[in-house]
Amino acid sequence: MSDFFAQALVFALDFALACYALALVCAAWRLAIGPSTQDRILALDTLYINGLLIILLLGVRLGSLLYFDIALLIALFGFVGSAALAKFLLRGEVIEA
């Protein structure tokens, strides 16, 4: 019975990985052809979140804790990058003198 649950978990992880990979491709497409700068920034946010989720799923699938540290760094840099881009769009500069 536990073999069934292990196979179901592997199938669910693979299915979720495929769904996030498809979402990653859609976000990259929006980043490339976005009609406005705001659309491109939103696509970039979606891109790093989907990449983060893919790395987390790979960490669960492979049973390695290193992937979780990498995902934490991606989340940190993604948030800082989003804040910097938003500030640049609002004020025209990132670092104020």
VMD Tcl script that builds the backbone (N, CA, C; Angstrom):
set m [mol new atoms 291]
animate dup $m
set s [atomselect $m all]
$s set {name element resname resid chain x y z} {
  {N N MET 1 A 0.814 -1.197 0.000}
  {CA C MET 1 A 0.000 0.000 0.000}
  {C C MET 1 A 0.859 1.263 0.000}
  {N N SER 2 A 1.982 1.239 0.722}
  {CA C SER 2 A 2.829 2.427 0.755}
  {C C SER 2 A 3.515 2.642 -0.588}
  {N N ASP 3 A 3.704 1.563 -1.369}
  {CA C ASP 3 A 4.278 1.702 -2.697}
  {C C ASP 3 A 3.348 2.506 -3.600}
  {N N PHE 4 A 2.039 2.319 -3.425}
  {CA C PHE 4 A 1.059 3.083 -4.197}
  {C C PHE 4 A 1.176 4.577 -3.874}
  {N N PHE 5 A 1.313 4.905 -2.588}
  {CA C PHE 5 A 1.414 6.306 -2.197}
  {C C PHE 5 A 2.729 6.930 -2.674}
  {N N ALA 6 A 3.782 6.158 -2.690}
  {CA C ALA 6 A 5.058 6.660 -3.188}
  {C C ALA 6 A 4.971 6.950 -4.687}
  {N N GLN 7 A 4.328 6.062 -5.427}
  {CA C GLN 7 A 4.154 6.291 -6.855}
  {C C GLN 7 A 3.224 7.465 -7.118}
  {N N ALA 8 A 2.187 7.610 -6.298}
  {CA C ALA 8 A 1.273 8.745 -6.454}
  {C C ALA 8 A 1.984 10.059 -6.162}
  {N N LEU 9 A 2.858 10.070 -5.165}
  {CA C LEU 9 A 3.617 11.273 -4.844}
  {C C LEU 9 A 4.576 11.627 -5.981}
  {N N VAL 10 A 5.233 10.648 -6.545}
  {CA C VAL 10 A 6.145 10.897 -7.662}
  {C C VAL 10 A 5.371 11.431 -8.861}
  {N N PHE 11 A 4.201 10.840 -9.141}
  {CA C PHE 11 A 3.380 11.319 -10.252}
  {C C PHE 11 A 2.915 12.753 -10.005}
  {N N ALA 12 A 2.473 13.054 -8.783}
  {CA C ALA 12 A 2.006 14.404 -8.455}
  {C C ALA 12 A 3.139 15.422 -8.574}
  {N N LEU 13 A 4.336 15.059 -8.117}
  {CA C LEU 13 A 5.479 15.967 -8.233}
  {C C LEU 13 A 5.866 16.196 -9.691}
  {N N ASP 14 A 5.840 15.139 -10.492}
  {CA C ASP 14 A 6.171 15.292 -11.909}
  {C C ASP 14 A 5.122 16.129 -12.636}
  {N N PHE 15 A 3.848 15.920 -12.308}
  {CA C PHE 15 A 2.780 16.699 -12.926}
  {C C PHE 15 A 2.897 18.173 -12.544}
  {N N ALA 16 A 3.145 18.458 -11.271}
  {CA C ALA 16 A 3.306 19.843 -10.824}
  {C C ALA 16 A 4.532 20.474 -11.473}
  {N N LEU 17 A 5.598 19.709 -11.626}
  {CA C LEU 17 A 6.804 20.213 -12.276}
  {C C LEU 17 A 6.516 20.584 -13.730}
  {N N ALA 18 A 5.759 19.753 -14.430}
  {CA C ALA 18 A 5.395 20.050 -15.814}
  {C C ALA 18 A 4.510 21.292 -15.900}
  {N N CYS 19 A 3.580 21.446 -14.963}
  {CA C CYS 19 A 2.704 22.622 -14.958}
  {C C CYS 19 A 3.496 23.903 -14.705}
  {N N TYR 20 A 4.420 23.862 -13.752}
  {CA C TYR 20 A 5.238 25.047 -13.477}
  {C C TYR 20 A 6.184 25.349 -14.632}
  {N N ALA 21 A 6.672 24.331 -15.305}
  {CA C ALA 21 A 7.524 24.554 -16.470}
  {C C ALA 21 A 6.733 25.222 -17.592}
  {N N LEU 22 A 5.487 24.811 -17.782}
  {CA C LEU 22 A 4.632 25.451 -18.777}
  {C C LEU 22 A 4.353 26.900 -18.393}
  {N N ALA 23 A 4.114 27.161 -17.119}
  {CA C ALA 23 A 3.897 28.531 -16.651}
  {C C ALA 23 A 5.167 29.367 -16.832}
  {N N LEU 24 A 6.328 28.757 -16.654}
  {CA C LEU 24 A 7.591 29.449 -16.865}
  {C C LEU 24 A 7.748 29.870 -18.325}
  {N N VAL 25 A 7.368 28.984 -19.228}
  {CA C VAL 25 A 7.443 29.300 -20.658}
  {C C VAL 25 A 6.470 30.428 -20.996}
  {N N CYS 26 A 5.269 30.389 -20.442}
  {CA C CYS 26 A 4.289 31.453 -20.695}
  {C C CYS 26 A 4.774 32.794 -20.157}
  {N N ALA 27 A 5.389 32.794 -18.992}
  {CA C ALA 27 A 5.918 34.040 -18.425}
  {C C ALA 27 A 7.083 34.561 -19.267}
  {N N ALA 28 A 7.926 33.672 -19.765}
  {CA C ALA 28 A 9.032 34.108 -20.623}
  {C C ALA 28 A 8.499 34.695 -21.928}
  {N N TRP 29 A 7.427 34.128 -22.438}
  {CA C TRP 29 A 6.804 34.657 -23.654}
  {C C TRP 29 A 6.254 36.063 -23.398}
  {N N ARG 30 A 5.596 36.256 -22.257}
  {CA C ARG 30 A 5.059 37.575 -21.919}
  {C C ARG 30 A 6.198 38.577 -21.695}
  {N N LEU 31 A 7.292 38.109 -21.137}
  {CA C LEU 31 A 8.449 38.979 -20.932}
  {C C LEU 31 A 9.016 39.435 -22.269}
  {N N ALA 32 A 9.010 38.556 -23.251}
  {CA C ALA 32 A 9.576 38.889 -24.555}
  {C C ALA 32 A 8.671 39.810 -25.363}
  {N N ILE 33 A 7.349 39.610 -25.306}
  {CA C ILE 33 A 6.452 40.377 -26.177}
  {C C ILE 33 A 5.539 41.338 -25.427}
  {N N GLY 34 A 5.777 41.527 -24.127}
  {CA C GLY 34 A 4.896 42.374 -23.332}
  {C C GLY 34 A 4.691 43.738 -23.961}
  {N N PRO 35 A 3.456 44.204 -24.045}
  {CA C PRO 35 A 3.223 45.490 -24.695}
  {C C PRO 35 A 3.711 46.687 -23.875}
  {N N SER 36 A 3.789 46.558 -22.580}
  {CA C SER 36 A 4.224 47.690 -21.762}
  {C C SER 36 A 5.306 47.241 -20.778}
  {N N THR 37 A 5.949 48.216 -20.183}
  {CA C THR 37 A 7.001 47.923 -19.215}
  {C C THR 37 A 6.433 47.244 -17.976}
  {N N GLN 38 A 5.246 47.657 -17.555}
  {CA C GLN 38 A 4.624 47.045 -16.382}
  {C C GLN 38 A 4.318 45.572 -16.624}
  {N N ASP 39 A 3.884 45.230 -17.835}
  {CA C ASP 39 A 3.640 43.825 -18.169}
  {C C ASP 39 A 4.923 43.020 -18.109}
  {N N ARG 40 A 5.994 43.605 -18.576}
  {CA C ARG 40 A 7.279 42.896 -18.563}
  {C C ARG 40 A 7.790 42.698 -17.141}
  {N N ILE 41 A 7.599 43.686 -16.283}
  {CA C ILE 41 A 8.038 43.540 -14.891}
  {C C ILE 41 A 7.202 42.491 -14.178}
  {N N LEU 42 A 5.909 42.484 -14.426}
  {CA C LEU 42 A 5.051 41.456 -13.838}
  {C C LEU 42 A 5.425 40.065 -14.348}
  {N N ALA 43 A 5.771 39.971 -15.625}
  {CA C ALA 43 A 6.218 38.688 -16.179}
  {C C ALA 43 A 7.541 38.257 -15.554}
  {N N LEU 44 A 8.415 39.218 -15.287}
  {CA C LEU 44 A 9.685 38.884 -14.639}
  {C C LEU 44 A 9.454 38.372 -13.217}
  {N N ASP 45 A 8.528 38.987 -12.487}
  {CA C ASP 45 A 8.172 38.491 -11.158}
  {C C ASP 45 A 7.610 37.073 -11.229}
  {N N THR 46 A 6.723 36.857 -12.183}
  {CA C THR 46 A 6.140 35.527 -12.351}
  {C C THR 46 A 7.205 34.514 -12.749}
  {N N LEU 47 A 8.159 34.951 -13.553}
  {CA C LEU 47 A 9.234 34.071 -14.001}
  {C C LEU 47 A 10.086 33.603 -12.830}
  {N N TYR 48 A 10.474 34.514 -11.954}
  {CA C TYR 48 A 11.321 34.077 -10.842}
  {C C TYR 48 A 10.538 33.265 -9.822}
  {N N ILE 49 A 9.261 33.536 -9.652}
  {CA C ILE 49 A 8.456 32.727 -8.725}
  {C C ILE 49 A 8.278 31.313 -9.268}
  {N N ASN 50 A 8.021 31.194 -10.567}
  {CA C ASN 50 A 7.898 29.857 -11.154}
  {C C ASN 50 A 9.223 29.108 -11.104}
  {N N GLY 51 A 10.322 29.799 -11.337}
  {CA C GLY 51 A 11.635 29.163 -11.205}
  {C C GLY 51 A 11.894 28.702 -9.783}
  {N N LEU 52 A 11.501 29.524 -8.830}
  {CA C LEU 52 A 11.637 29.166 -7.422}
  {C C LEU 52 A 10.826 27.916 -7.092}
  {N N LEU 53 A 9.611 27.852 -7.586}
  {CA C LEU 53 A 8.763 26.685 -7.317}
  {C C LEU 53 A 9.310 25.426 -7.991}
  {N N ILE 54 A 9.867 25.572 -9.174}
  {CA C ILE 54 A 10.474 24.422 -9.846}
  {C C ILE 54 A 11.658 23.899 -9.036}
  {N N ILE 55 A 12.471 24.802 -8.530}
  {CA C ILE 55 A 13.621 24.375 -7.728}
  {C C ILE 55 A 13.160 23.705 -6.437}
  {N N LEU 56 A 12.111 24.241 -5.817}
  {CA C LEU 56 A 11.582 23.599 -4.608}
  {C C LEU 56 A 11.040 22.199 -4.901}
  {N N LEU 57 A 10.332 22.046 -6.009}
  {CA C LEU 57 A 9.829 20.712 -6.365}
  {C C LEU 57 A 10.970 19.744 -6.666}
  {N N LEU 58 A 12.008 20.229 -7.315}
  {CA C LEU 58 A 13.161 19.363 -7.557}
  {C C LEU 58 A 13.827 18.959 -6.254}
  {N N GLY 59 A 13.852 19.868 -5.286}
  {CA C GLY 59 A 14.412 19.530 -3.981}
  {C C GLY 59 A 13.616 18.448 -3.279}
  {N N VAL 60 A 12.299 18.522 -3.375}
  {CA C VAL 60 A 11.457 17.483 -2.772}
  {C C VAL 60 A 11.615 16.172 -3.535}
  {N N ARG 61 A 11.633 16.266 -4.861}
  {CA C ARG 61 A 11.713 15.062 -5.704}
  {C C ARG 61 A 13.038 14.328 -5.507}
  {N N LEU 62 A 14.139 15.084 -5.412}
  {CA C LEU 62 A 15.454 14.460 -5.286}
  {C C LEU 62 A 15.886 14.259 -3.840}
  {N N GLY 63 A 15.171 14.876 -2.903}
  {CA C GLY 63 A 15.477 14.696 -1.487}
  {C C GLY 63 A 16.746 15.400 -1.040}
  {N N SER 64 A 17.043 16.531 -1.649}
  {CA C SER 64 A 18.253 17.268 -1.299}
  {C C SER 64 A 17.881 18.603 -0.664}
  {N N LEU 65 A 18.584 18.951 0.419}
  {CA C LEU 65 A 18.313 20.211 1.110}
  {C C LEU 65 A 18.995 21.400 0.446}
  {N N LEU 66 A 19.949 21.160 -0.443}
  {CA C LEU 66 A 20.653 22.245 -1.114}
  {C C LEU 66 A 19.701 23.087 -1.971}
  {N N TYR 67 A 18.706 22.452 -2.565}
  {CA C TYR 67 A 17.759 23.162 -3.412}
  {C C TYR 67 A 16.951 24.191 -2.612}
  {N N PHE 68 A 16.703 23.924 -1.361}
  {CA C PHE 68 A 15.934 24.858 -0.544}
  {C C PHE 68 A 16.747 26.115 -0.240}
  {N N ASP 69 A 18.046 25.978 -0.052}
  {CA C ASP 69 A 18.904 27.143 0.134}
  {C C ASP 69 A 18.969 27.982 -1.137}
  {N N ILE 70 A 19.052 27.319 -2.268}
  {CA C ILE 70 A 19.071 28.022 -3.547}
  {C C ILE 70 A 17.757 28.758 -3.763}
  {N N ALA 71 A 16.640 28.125 -3.421}
  {CA C ALA 71 A 15.330 28.762 -3.562}
  {C C ALA 71 A 15.209 29.982 -2.660}
  {N N LEU 72 A 15.781 29.922 -1.483}
  {CA C LEU 72 A 15.761 31.071 -0.580}
  {C C LEU 72 A 16.539 32.242 -1.171}
  {N N LEU 73 A 17.674 31.975 -1.773}
  {CA C LEU 73 A 18.446 33.039 -2.417}
  {C C LEU 73 A 17.708 33.635 -3.607}
  {N N ILE 74 A 17.055 32.800 -4.391}
  {CA C ILE 74 A 16.289 33.298 -5.530}
  {C C ILE 74 A 15.150 34.184 -5.048}
  {N N ALA 75 A 14.468 33.775 -3.980}
  {CA C ALA 75 A 13.377 34.586 -3.438}
  {C C ALA 75 A 13.895 35.932 -2.942}
  {N N LEU 76 A 15.032 35.935 -2.281}
  {CA C LEU 76 A 15.614 37.178 -1.767}
  {C C LEU 76 A 15.987 38.115 -2.905}
  {N N PHE 77 A 16.719 37.615 -3.881}
  {CA C PHE 77 A 17.128 38.461 -4.999}
  {C C PHE 77 A 15.943 38.890 -5.857}
  {N N GLY 78 A 14.960 38.032 -5.990}
  {CA C GLY 78 A 13.765 38.399 -6.751}
  {C C GLY 78 A 12.991 39.522 -6.104}
  {N N PHE 79 A 12.864 39.476 -4.790}
  {CA C PHE 79 A 12.154 40.542 -4.078}
  {C C PHE 79 A 12.910 41.857 -4.173}
  {N N VAL 80 A 14.214 41.823 -3.973}
  {CA C VAL 80 A 15.021 43.046 -4.055}
  {C C VAL 80 A 14.976 43.618 -5.473}
  {N N GLY 81 A 15.045 42.749 -6.457}
  {CA C GLY 81 A 14.967 43.205 -7.849}
  {C C GLY 81 A 13.622 43.821 -8.182}
  {N N SER 82 A 12.548 43.235 -7.687}
  {CA C SER 82 A 11.209 43.790 -7.926}
  {C C SER 82 A 11.050 45.145 -7.258}
  {N N ALA 83 A 11.551 45.271 -6.041}
  {CA C ALA 83 A 11.469 46.556 -5.347}
  {C C ALA 83 A 12.295 47.620 -6.062}
  {N N ALA 84 A 13.477 47.248 -6.546}
  {CA C ALA 84 A 14.315 48.206 -7.264}
  {C C ALA 84 A 13.669 48.637 -8.579}
  {N N LEU 85 A 13.081 47.698 -9.299}
  {CA C LEU 85 A 12.418 48.052 -10.553}
  {C C LEU 85 A 11.201 48.936 -10.313}
  {N N ALA 86 A 10.433 48.653 -9.269}
  {CA C ALA 86 A 9.274 49.482 -8.958}
  {C C ALA 86 A 9.706 50.897 -8.582}
  {N N LYS 87 A 10.773 51.017 -7.804}
  {CA C LYS 87 A 11.271 52.340 -7.425}
  {C C LYS 87 A 11.803 53.082 -8.641}
  {N N PHE 88 A 12.454 52.378 -9.538}
  {CA C PHE 88 A 12.965 53.007 -10.743}
  {C C PHE 88 A 11.818 53.509 -11.619}
  {N N LEU 89 A 10.745 52.728 -11.729}
  {CA C LEU 89 A 9.608 53.166 -12.538}
  {C C LEU 89 A 8.897 54.366 -11.922}
  {N N LEU 90 A 8.842 54.417 -10.596}
  {CA C LEU 90 A 8.136 55.513 -9.947}
  {C C LEU 90 A 8.957 56.806 -9.923}
  {N N ARG 91 A 10.255 56.703 -9.632}
  {CA C ARG 91 A 11.059 57.910 -9.407}
  {C C ARG 91 A 12.139 58.135 -10.458}
  {N N GLY 92 A 12.449 57.148 -11.244}
  {CA C GLY 92 A 13.477 57.315 -12.274}
  {C C GLY 92 A 14.885 57.039 -11.799}
  {N N GLU 93 A 15.052 56.701 -10.520}
  {CA C GLU 93 A 16.365 56.343 -9.999}
  {C C GLU 93 A 16.197 55.324 -8.877}
  {N N VAL 94 A 17.207 54.516 -8.679}
  {CA C VAL 94 A 17.130 53.485 -7.649}
  {C C VAL 94 A 17.756 53.966 -6.361}
  {N N ILE 95 A 18.921 54.575 -6.454}
  {CA C ILE 95 A 19.642 55.055 -5.273}
  {C C ILE 95 A 19.528 56.574 -5.233}
  {N N GLU 96 A 18.942 57.088 -4.168}
  {CA C GLU 96 A 18.795 58.528 -4.029}
  {C C GLU 96 A 20.018 59.105 -3.332}
  {N N ALA 97 A 20.435 60.252 -3.771}
  {CA C ALA 97 A 21.604 60.890 -3.170}
  {C C ALA 97 A 21.203 61.792 -2.021}
}
mol reanalyze $m
mol bondsrecalc $m
mol representation Tube
mol addrep $m
